[in-house]
Amino acid sequence: MSRDASLADVHIASFVVQHRADAMDAMLAYLAAQPALEMAVPGEHRSIVLCESADQYALMDSMEALRLLPGVLNVLLVYHHAEPEQALSQSLGDSTAAGAPT
């Protein structure tokens, strides 16, 4: 079954990763190899990682992969937003929402 690309969602999420100080090198190496993940705010024991994926399952897989890295203690989902990819590609000037200035 093929899915209409115009109906594809983009999932944007942020995670708080609790980790030991010596886990940072492994985390950064892993994140550098993952195009869907980005270190937003590095910290000595807590860091914020951003994730952009095609579905919620890939997002959960990313969380689990981070959790399995040596020195990572926990990965907490802090924010999750899903929106059709088509809506994200529209400029803000294209808004036709009710009540929007014309």
C-alpha positions, -999 to 999 in steps of 0.1 A, spaced: 0 0 0 16 33 -10 9 64 9 2 98 -7 33 120 -1 11 151 3 -4 134 34 29 127 50 35 141 85 66 155 100 71 148 137 93 173 156 103 164 192 127 173 219 142 150 245 160 156 277 188 131 279 201 124 314 237 110 312 270 107 329 296 134 321 318 108 303 289 98 279 291 131 259 316 119 234 296 87 226 264 108 223 279 134 200 294 106 178 260 89 176 241 121 169 266 131 141 257 99 123 219 104 126 204 129 102 171 130 122 188 140 155 206 171 166 222 182 199 205 214 208 219 221 243 248 201 256 251 198 294 274 180 318 246 157 330 215 167 311 213 176 274 185 185 250 183 166 217 160 176 188 144 150 165 126 154 132 112 122 118 86 109 94 65 91 120 61 85 157 77 50 154 110 65 142 108 90 170 104 63 196 132 42 180 155 73 183 147 76 220 154 39 225 187 41 206 198 71 227 188 53 259 210 23 250 242 44 246 268 38 273 265 63 301 229 74 292 207 71 322 173 82 308 157 98 278 125 119 284 102 131 257 95 168 265 78 180 234 62 164 204 44 181 175 31 164 143 20 184 112 15 176 76 47 182 56 28 203 31 17 227 58 53 232 70 64 241 34 39 270 32 50 305 39 33 323 67 19 347 42 -2 319 27 -24 316 58 -61 315 51 -72 308 87 -105 323 98 -98 356 115 -64 361 99 -58 396 86 -62 399 48 
